[in-house]
Each structure stands twice: as C-alpha cells, then as structure tokens.
C-alpha cells in the first residue's frame, strides 16, 4: 500500500508545474522544476529568455548569454510559490578569458511534507519531498556577433524514502543580427535524463525555445518574444518588456499563452544602483493556485 501511495504522490508532483496542462502527455515527464527555475527578471518578462539579457542568470535560461559577464557576477534568488513550496537559486559566473565565461549554480526546492495515508485512511507519517540541482555552464564568443553556451546539470529528486538522480543539459546560441537593436537566440533545455520512483520511470521535460529581443530609445525599452515547445505540452508563446522608468528603476511585465489554457500574466520591477540590482516578480493567482513571488539579488564585481 505504501508503494501505491508514494506512486500516487509522484504523479501529483510531476504534473504540478506549468500550472495546468491539456496535452495528452501531461504528467508523463519528470523534473518539471527545471522549467520553473527562473529568476525574478526572467519571470517578470514572461519567461522569454532565449534572447534576453541574462548574464549569470543565463544558467537558467540561455547559457550563451554568460558572455555578457564583464568580470564576475553573483545571483541569489528566493521563490515563494503555491502550497508553501519554496526554492533557493544561487549562481556564480566569472570570465576565464577573452572569449570564455564559466559558471556554477545550485537550486534547492522544498515541497514541504505530505501526510501519508494507506488505503484505509490511516496515517502512515509524513512524506518529505524536495529537489537539488547543481550545474556547471560555459559561454563562448565565436565571433563578436555569435555566442554559444552549454549547461550540464546533476539533479536529485526525493520522495519519502524513495529518490533518484540524473544528468541533463542545455545548449544555446545567441546571434546579434546586422540590425543593431535586434538579436535572436535559441536554446534546447533539459536534453536527456530520466527519474525513477518505485517501479515507474519518467523522462525529463525537454523544451525547445526560439526567441528575439529588440531595443528602442537607446536601450531604455526592451521587448522580448519567445516561442517554445515542451515535450509534454503544446506550443506556447511568451513575451515581456522592460522599461527604464528612472536611472534606478526598471518596470517589467509579460506573460505566457498556451493552447486551451488561460493567459498567464507576470509583473515585476528592478532597482539598480552601481554594481547591485534587486529584482522582484509577481505571478497573480490563477484558479486554485496561489500567487508566486520571486526576489533576486545580482552583484557585479
């Protein structure tokens, strides 16, 4: 009975992020936390990360954007999600040469405890769940207008006394077009890997993403657009913009549209001063899902 209970909880956890899915493949992929690991900046612009300016945050978006790091960068993110699910994300990137930047990151997710019960309804104690993800990344400038990047991740997921580990990777490219204010990017996320619980094995949810970013008014207004195809869902479109309100304040908004689902809006702002930036994002409550809040601190050294 305990095995049946844990298997049921596993299916519930695997089908949670992305909020809801109408695809025939819903709930058939593991590691959906990888898709939800985004900084406040990335979330506020609707997750349109393929060509957006990420720097060290590219370790959770397009790793080729690591080339934007001038010397060293640190990123720290706290996520408060629905049902008291919390995440902590940390990343460090450093230039290792004229064309090469290296980075490391760590993501920890705490789903809290679930009260386990057997088929007769009697308590079997608390079942604790969580994820840990460590990664190394690089970004490399092939030419002034072309950059490539890759991330390799080690992921550990636990469900009570059960757990599994796997490796996966991202590959991305950025291209600055001849049009000065336009650049495009593409990234393949979560390539390979699977997780097994009890007797069931689930492949990681891959996502292929293509996007563009265009700037206006001397880079004071940025618009990002993405088209993405997750392996366990239909095509989705994301967009976001950021506008520099004052020298220190940046306003952001965006959203994601999926077939047969409600539009998912997002909002945020950033405060910049010297080498520090503090970003905040908010995804409003959808149906029975609580609001989602993120705070990110970035430091350039």
N, C-alpha and C positions, 0 to 999 in steps of 0.2 A: 504493500500500500504506500509505503514511504517513497518508493521509486516512482509510482504513478503520480503522487503529489508533486514531487520535485520536477517531473517532466512537464506537468501542467503549468507550474510556475515558470519554467523555462520558456514555454511557448508564449506566455503572457509578457515576459520581459523582452523577448526577441521581437515582438510585434508592437512594442510601445512607441519608440521614437518615430519621427515624421508624423506624429500625432494620429493620423489615420491613413489607411491605405486601401484603395479599392482594387488594386491589382490582384490578379489571380495568384501571384507569387507572394502575397502578403504573409508575413510570419515565417517565411521559409529561408531567411537569411539571418546570420548571427552578426554580432559586433556592430549593431546599429549605433552604438555610442560613438563610433568613429565618424559617422556622418554628423553627429550633433556637437562634436568637439570644435567649437568656433569661439573666437574672441568676441568681445563686445563690439568692436569695429566691424568685424565680418558679419555678425548677426544683424547689426543695425542697417546694413545695406542689403539685407535680404539674402545673404549667403552668396552673393555674386562675386566670387573670389578668384575666378580663373584669370582675370587680367587686372584686378585691382591692386593698389599699392599696399603690400603686406609687410615687407621687410622680414623680421624674425617671425612674424605671425604666419608667414608662408608655410611654416611647418605643419599648419592645419589647413592650408589652402593649396596654393600652387608653389611648390618648393623652389622653382626657378626665381621667384621674387626675392629670395635671400640675397641675390646680388645687389639689392638696393642698400644693404648694410654698409655704412661708410667705415666703421671700425668694429664696434661691439654693440650688441643690443640685448636687453633682457625684457621678457614679457611675463607677467603674472596675471592670471585670470581666475575669478571666483564666479561660479554659476549656481544660482538657486533656481531649481526647476520645480515641476509639479510633484505632488506627493512627498515633499521634503527631500527629493533627490538633489544631492549636491555634487559639484565637480570642482576640482582644482587643476589648473593647467599652468605649466611653467616651461619656458623655453629660453635658450641662450644661443646667440649666433655671433660668430667672430670671423672677420676677414682673415684668410690664410694665404693670401697672395693677391696679385693684381687682378686676377680673374676668378679666383675661387673663394667661396664663403662656406664655412662649416657650421652646423648647428646641432644641438641636442634638445630633446623635450621630454616631458613626463606629464601624463594625465592620470588623475585618480578620480574614480566615480564611486560614490557611496549611495546605494539604493535603499539603505536602511534595513530593517528587519521585517520579515513577513511571518505572521503567526501560522505555523503549520498545523494542519489537522488531517486526521486519517479519514477513511471513507465513512465512518460512523459519526464524524464530527468532533471527536475527542482531540484535545490539544496534543501536539507532538513536540512542542517547544518552538523557539524562534529559529527561522531560517535566514541567515545573513547573506547578502549578495553584494557584489561590487566588481569593478574592473580596474586594472592597472595597465597603462600603455606607456612604454618607453620607445624613443625613436632617435635615430641619427639622420641628418639631412645634409645635402650639399646643393649649392647653386653655382653655376659656372657660366661665365660670359664667353660665348663662342666668338661673337662679334659685338661691336657697340650696340647693335640693334637686335641681337638674338641672344637669349639666355636659356639654359636648360637646367633642370634640377631633379632630384630624386630623394625620396624618404624611405627608409626601411624601419618597420615597427615590429616590436615584440609585444604581444597582448596576452594578458592573463585575465580570465573571467572565472568568477567563483559563484557557486550557488549551493549554500549549505556546505555539506561535506564533499560535494562534487565540484570539479573545476577542470579547466583545460587551458592550454597555451597554444599560440600560433604565431606565425610571422606573416606580414603583409607589406605592401609597398605602394608608393605613389610615384608617378612620373609626370613631369610638366615641362612646358615650354612657353616662353614669352617672346613676342615679336613687336618691336617698335616700327610701325608702318612708315612709309615715306610721308604720310600725312602727320605732321609734327605732333598734333594733340591726340592722336588715335593710336592705341596699341591693342593687340589681341593676345589671347592666351588659351591654352588647352591643358587639361590635366586629367589623368586617369587615376582614380583613387581606390585604395583597398584591393589591389590586384593579388589574387591568391589568398590562401589561408582558409581554415575552417575550424570550428569549435565543436567538441563532442560533450554531451551531457547524458549520463546514464548509458543509454544504448543508441541515442539519436545524434547524428552529425549534421551540422548546419554550416553552409558556406558563408563567408563574409559578404556583406552587401557592397558590391562594386558600384562605382559611379563614374561616368564619363562626362566631362564638363568642358564646354567651349564658351568663351566669353570675350567681351570687348570693353574697353574703358576709353572715354573721351572727356577731355577737359575744356573748360571755357574760362574766359575772363582771367587770364594769367594764372590758371590753375586754382582759382578761388571757388570754382564749381566743377565737380566731378560726377560723371554718370557712368555706372557700371551695369552691364547686361550679361546674363548667362543663360545658356540652355543646357540642361543636364538630363541624363538618362540613367537612373539607378537600376540595378539588376532585379530589384524586387518591386518595381513600380513603373508607371508610365512616364512619359516625358514631362518635365517641369521647367518652368521659366522663372528666373529670378532677376530682380532689378534693384538698384539702390542709387542714391545720390548723396553727396555731402557738399555742404555749402559753408564757406568760411564767413561766419557772421561778423566776428571781430578778429583782431590779431590773435586772441587767445581762445576763442570759442568756435567750434565746428558743429553744425547741425546735420543730422543724418536721418534718412528714412528709406524704406524699401519694402520688399515683400516677395513672396513666392506663390506662384499659381500652379496648381496640379489639377489634372483632369478629374472630374467628378467630386472635387473637394472644395471647401471654402478657401477663399484667398487668405493667406497668412501674412498680415502686415507686421512690420517691425519699425522701431523708432530708437533714436539714440542721440547722444551728443558727446563731444570730446573737448577737454580742456588742455591746452598746450602751453607750456612755459619752459623755455630753454630746452634742456635735454629730457624733460619729463612730459609725459602725456597721460591723462586719465580719461578713459572712455567708459561710457555706460550705455547699455542697450536694454530694451524692453519689448517683449512679445506679449501682446494682450491675451487675456484668457479666451480660449476657444472651446465652446461646448463645455465639457466637464473638466477640461484641463486648466490648471492654474496658470497665472501669469508666470513668465520666465524672465529673470533678471540676470544680467552679467555686468561685472566690473573688471576692467583690465587696466593695469599699470604697465607702461612701457618706459624704459630708460635707455637712452643712447649715451654711450661713453666714448 
